[in-house]
Amino acid sequence: MSIELDHIIIPAHDKHASATFLADILGVPIGEPAGPFVPITVSNGVTLDYMNCKDIHSHHCAFLVSDEEFDAAFARVQDAGVTYYADPGHAEPGEIDHRWNGRGVYFNDPNGHNMEILTRAG
């Protein structure tokens, strides 16, 4: 059996708002709440399960997308007025990363989690 990531729990101040934010950016539906979780599932079947928490430490989630998916998601980031960066440390605001002959941007979700969309992985 090969090892695959199935899900990750993402702590949130408001699990519904946080799941909605990322689902809207990525253009994916929100799943039905299951127990304490509000899930969103990406195309490879990995589920991000948002759960309300009081104490939140920043996570980093990177989403490898096609050029077309990047264009659509990046447009939604811009339309939402979300500040984006070319680097994970957020030192290059308003810029796009072009590593590995692709494109990528970083942005924070409502809980301060560092989200990334990229078209090429190294």
PEGIHU-V32414 format. One line per field, one symbol per residue. ss: DSSP state (a for helix, b for strand, c for the rest). psi: psi as a letter, one per 30 degrees, with the letter a starting at -180 (. if undefined). Layout:
BEGIN
ss: ???
psi: ???
END
This chain:
BEGIN
ss: ccccccbbbbbbccaaaaaaaaaaaacccbcccbccbbbbbcccccbbbbbbcccccccbbbbbccaaaaaaaaaaaaaccccbbcccccccbcccbcaaaccbbbbbcccccbbbbbcccc
psi: klkkkelkkjklejeeeeeeeeeeefhllklkkjbgkjkkklfgfkkjjkkkkejkkklkkkjklleeeeeeeeeeeeefgkkllflffhfikglkkhlhhakllklklfggkjkkklfkk.
END
